Amino acid sequence: MLDRLFQLKANSTTVRSEVIGGVTTFAAMAYILAVNPAILSNAGMPMPALITVTAIAAALGCFLMAALTNYPIAQAPGMGTNSYFAFVICLGSGLPWQAALSLTFWNGILFLLLSVSGVRRQIAESLPNGIKVGIQCGIGFFIAFLGLKSVDIVVGHQATLVTIGDLKAPAALLVVGGVALMTFLTLKKVSGAILISIVAITVTGFFVSQGGSPITQAPDGVVSAPAGIGELFMKLDIFYPFTHFTEILDELLTLLILDLFDSIGTLVGLSRRAKLVDSSGKMPKMGRALTADSIATITGSLLGTSTTTSFIESAAGIESGGRTGLTSVVTGMCFLVALVFTPLILIIPASATAPALVMVGIFMAQGLKELNFDDLSEVAPAFITMLMIPLTFSITEGIGLGLLIYCLIMLLNGKGKEAPIFSYGITIVFIIYYAFR
């Protein structure tokens, strides 16, 4: 039955590989269960209900992606847009969180219309090869940077912005050992190399201390009762954008641009790494994937959370062998199980997930071999894209600046007609965005 539903044989995979992939993806993105509620609670939303809503929204997003695309790509309330929701829309502009949920809802409705009409797919397919490679590699660098930052191997510095942290710290040593272990197991073609390493480091953390405390903290219990979601469910002020249109126009447009290009960028990067693209470099089910993304955002806003989108951490499950929607289903089920076993899930330390993120970065950086280094008009936009994604902490900014450079190069080089027309249209949108932000 599973083979018929998910075409396992056709995708050269097994139930075991898909389960490992799904659990690995969940392990890499389980942090969202703690981080998303912590961020959104700054807008005045109740933390206990947010934990439950985050898990349900993530599970629904994963199931939607599996049903509509059969892709091993997980969804959950997105990082970046949740910060924009809480700190800019609510705290900065003074909008109540019910109004911010309404902006998220109508954002999802608009994207659903654009997805069904094929406009979002055309935007994604109009990106030139250099930009697509830049997105893939830039996301890889971004993921690795986040992993190293989470355990203070990379730290802030007043003069140089970033610098090396304390490599003698036990947490840092576990990360270095974890990367080495994952690489070794991968070279030996051990199934679930990333998941095995995450579990091994988590267990080791019980016996290794830093700052007087074990790196892996003992759980408060094994199970916990999920909080109710009545305080958030269907609490959005659905007509707020229509009654306060001039007041929220800036926030709405920014939210649209952030969500549009973050989701497209993530899907482009993951599809290339998972070999979900055809011979022309296009993702055959891009339209369906974007539709799943849109519906997940709509349902998430009704539940009571910010934009739900595809997660770059899905790459961890892909590298562990996930190839079909069964991987996404397993990840979604893990989120639901986590509602009961939250104390156990939350003991996974950053020292265990950081090596996985670094390893994923290494895998995604292999896309560099697809660049034609003899063609500077392809290399320059790719370089700007992959550089700006981690430096600006935004896939959107990387795409915008990379496309701007690409269009300028093509025009100056007398090859303006060779660039896709949508590339110019998107670039103009970004110019307006930068001019009035």
Residue pairs with C-beta under 8 A, 6 or more apart in sequence:
2 8
2 15
2 326
3 9
5 326
6 18
6 66
6 70
6 324
6 325
6 326
7 70
7 324
8 14
8 15
8 18
8 324
8 326
11 323
11 324
12 323
13 321
13 322
13 323
13 324
15 326
16 191
17 191
17 320
17 321
17 322
17 323
18 72
18 321
18 322
18 323
18 324
18 326
18 327
18 330
19 326
19 330
20 191
20 192
20 195
20 320
20 321
20 322
21 72
21 317
21 318
21 320
21 321
21 322
21 323
21 327
21 330
22 72
22 317
22 322
22 326
22 327
22 328
22 329
22 330
22 331
22 333
22 334
23 195
23 317
23 330
23 331
23 334
24 192
24 194
24 195
24 198
24 316
24 317
24 319
24 320
24 322
24 356
25 72
25 74
25 311
25 313
25 314
25 316
25 317
25 318
25 320
25 322
25 327
25 328
25 331
26 74
26 317
26 330
26 331
26 334
26 335
26 338
27 195
27 198
27 316
27 348
27 352
27 353
27 356
28 194
28 198
28 313
28 316
28 317
28 353
28 356
28 357
28 360
29 58
29 74
29 76
29 311
29 313
29 314
29 331
30 334
30 338
30 345
30 346
30 348
30 353
31 353
32 54
32 58
32 76
32 77
32 79
32 311
33 51
33 54
33 55
33 335
33 338
33 342
33 345
33 346
34 51
34 346
35 79
36 50
36 54
36 76
36 77
36 79
36 82
36 305
36 306
37 47
37 50
37 51
37 54
38 47
39 82
39 83
39 85
39 86
39 87
40 50
40 82
40 85
40 86
40 97
40 305
40 306
41 47
41 50
41 86
42 86
42 87
42 90
42 91
43 85
43 86
43 89
43 90
43 91
43 97
43 100
44 90
44 96
44 97
45 97
45 231
45 232
45 304
46 231
46 232
48 227
49 227
49 228
49 229
49 230
49 231
49 232
49 304
50 232
50 304
50 305
51 226
51 227
51 342
52 226
52 227
52 228
52 229
52 339
53 229
53 232
53 233
53 300
53 303
53 304
53 305
54 76
54 77
54 305
55 226
55 335
55 336
55 338
55 339
56 229
56 303
56 335
56 336
56 339
57 76
57 77
57 296
57 299
57 300
57 303
57 305
57 308
58 74
58 75
58 76
58 77
58 308
58 331
58 332
58 335
59 332
59 333
59 335
59 336
60 296
60 299
60 300
60 303
60 308
60 332
61 74
61 75
61 76
61 292
61 293
61 296
61 299
61 300
61 308
61 309
61 332
62 74
62 75
62 76
62 328
62 329
62 331
62 332
62 335
63 328
63 329
63 332
64 75
64 292
64 295
64 296
65 71
65 73
65 74
65 75
65 289
65 292
65 293
65 296
65 310
65 325
65 328
66 324
66 325
66 326
66 328
66 329
66 332
67 292
67 325
68 285
68 288
68 289
68 291
68 292
69 285
69 288
69 289
69 292
69 325
70 285
70 324
70 325
71 271
71 274
71 276
71 285
71 289
71 324
71 325
71 328
72 274
72 314
72 317
72 318
72 322
72 323
72 324
72 325
72 326
72 327
72 328
73 267
73 270
73 289
73 310
73 311
73 314
73 328
74 310
74 311
74 313
74 314
74 317
74 327
74 328
74 331
74 332
75 292
75 293
75 296
75 308
75 309
75 310
75 311
76 308
76 309
76 311
76 335
77 300
77 305
77 306
77 307
77 308
77 309
78 259
78 262
78 306
78 307
78 308
78 309
78 311
80 258
80 262
80 393
80 394
81 255
81 258
81 259
81 262
81 306
81 307
81 309
82 305
82 306
82 307
84 254
84 255
84 258
84 306
85 97
85 100
85 104
85 306
85 307
86 306
88 251
88 254
89 95
89 99
89 100
89 103
89 251
89 255
90 96
90 97
90 100
93 247
93 248
93 251
95 103
95 240
95 248
95 251
96 237
98 235
98 236
98 237
98 240
99 236
99 237
99 240
99 241
99 244
99 248
100 306
101 235
101 236
101 237
101 301
101 304
101 306
102 236
102 237
102 238
102 239
102 240
102 241
102 301
103 240
103 241
103 248
103 251
103 252
103 255
104 236
104 255
104 297
104 300
104 301
104 306
104 307
105 236
105 238
105 297
105 298
105 301
105 302
106 241
106 252
107 252
107 255
107 256
107 259
107 297
107 307
108 294
108 295
108 296
108 297
108 298
108 300
108 301
108 307
109 294
109 298
110 256
111 120
111 256
111 259
111 260
111 290
111 293
111 294
111 297
112 291
112 294
112 295
112 298
114 120
114 290
114 294
115 121
115 287
115 290
115 291
115 293
115 294
116 287
116 291
118 287
120 260
120 264
120 286
120 287
120 290
121 286
121 287
121 290
122 422
123 260
123 264
123 422
123 426
124 264
124 267
124 268
124 283
124 286
124 290
125 282
125 286
126 420
126 421
126 422
126 423
126 426
127 135
127 264
127 268
127 399
127 403
127 420
127 423
128 378
128 381
128 406
128 419
128 420
128 423
129 281
129 370
129 378
130 371
130 377
130 378
130 379
130 380
130 381
130 382
130 385
130 402
130 406
131 381
131 382
131 385
131 399
131 402
131 403
131 406
132 268
132 272
132 281
133 272
133 367
133 368
133 370
133 371
133 382
133 386
134 381
134 382
134 383
134 384
134 385
134 386
134 389
134 398
134 402
135 265
135 268
135 269
135 385
135 386
135 389
135 395
135 398
135 399
136 268
136 269
136 272
136 273
136 364
136 367
137 364
137 365
137 367
137 368
137 382
137 386
138 269
138 385
138 386
138 387
138 388
138 389
138 390
138 395
138 398
139 265
139 266
139 269
139 312
139 315
139 364
139 389
139 395
140 269
140 315
140 360
140 361
140 362
140 363
140 364
140 365
140 367
141 361
141 365
141 386
141 389
141 390
142 312
142 361
142 389
142 390
142 393
142 395
143 312
143 313
143 315
143 357
143 358
143 360
143 361
143 364
144 357
144 358
144 360
144 361
144 362
145 154
145 361
145 390
146 357
147 175
147 353
147 354
147 355
147 356
147 357
147 358
147 361
148 154
148 175
148 354
148 358
149 155
150 350
150 353
150 354
150 357
151 165
151 171
151 172
151 175
151 350
151 351
151 354
152 165
152 166
152 169
152 171
152 172
153 164
153 165
153 167
153 172
153 175
153 354
154 162
154 163
154 164
154 165
155 162
155 163
155 164
155 165
156 162
156 163
157 163
165 172
166 172
167 173
167 176
169 210
170 208
170 209
170 210
170 215
171 210
171 215
171 349
171 350
171 351
174 201
174 204
174 205
174 208
174 215
174 351
174 352
174 355
175 351
175 354
175 355
175 358
177 201
178 197
178 200
178 201
178 351
178 352
178 354
178 355
178 356
179 355
179 358
179 359
181 197
181 200
181 355
182 193
182 194
182 197
182 355
182 356
182 359
183 359
183 362
185 193
185 196
185 197
186 193
186 319
186 359
190 196
191 320
191 321
192 320
192 321
193 320
194 316
194 319
194 320
194 356
194 359
194 360
195 320
197 352
197 355
197 356
198 348
198 352
198 353
198 355
198 356
199 352
201 349
201 351
201 352
201 355
202 216
202 347
202 348
202 349
202 352
203 216
204 216
205 214
205 215
205 216
205 349
205 351
205 352
206 214
206 215
206 216
206 218
207 214
208 214
208 215
209 215
215 349
215 351
216 347
216 348
216 349
216 352
217 347
217 349
218 347
219 343
219 344
219 346
219 347
220 343
221 343
222 341
222 343
222 344
223 340
223 341
223 343
224 340
224 341
224 342
224 343
225 340
226 339
226 340
229 303
229 304
231 304
232 303
232 304
232 305
233 302
233 303
233 304
234 302
235 304
236 301
236 302
236 304
240 248
241 248
241 252
250 436
253 433
254 433
254 437
255 307
257 396
257 429
257 430
257 433
258 394
258 396
259 297
259 307
259 309
260 396
261 395
261 396
261 399
261 400
262 309
262 394
262 395
262 396
263 290
263 293
263 309
263 310
264 290
264 399
265 389
265 395
265 396
265 398
265 399
266 309
266 310
266 311
266 312
266 395
267 283
267 286
267 289
267 290
267 293
267 310
268 283
269 312
269 315
269 364
270 276
270 310
270 312
270 314
270 315
270 318
271 277
271 283
271 286
272 281
272 367
273 315
273 318
273 319
273 363
273 364
273 367
274 315
274 318
274 323
276 283
276 284
276 285
277 283
277 284
278 284
283 289
289 310
293 308
293 309
293 310
296 308
296 309
297 307
297 308
297 309
299 308
300 306
300 307
300 308
301 307
313 357
313 360
314 322
314 328
314 331
315 360
315 363
315 364
316 356
316 357
316 359
316 360
317 327
317 331
318 327
319 359
319 360
319 363
338 345
371 378
371 379
371 382
372 378
372 379
373 379
377 406
377 409
377 410
377 413
377 415
380 405
380 406
380 409
381 402
381 403
381 405
381 406
381 409
382 402
384 398
384 401
384 402
384 405
385 398
385 399
385 401
385 402
386 398
387 398
388 394
388 397
388 398
388 401
388 402
389 395
389 397
389 398
392 398
400 427
400 430
400 433
400 434
403 423
403 426
403 427
403 430
404 427
404 430
404 431
406 419
406 423
406 427
407 419
407 423
407 424
407 427
410 416
410 418
410 419
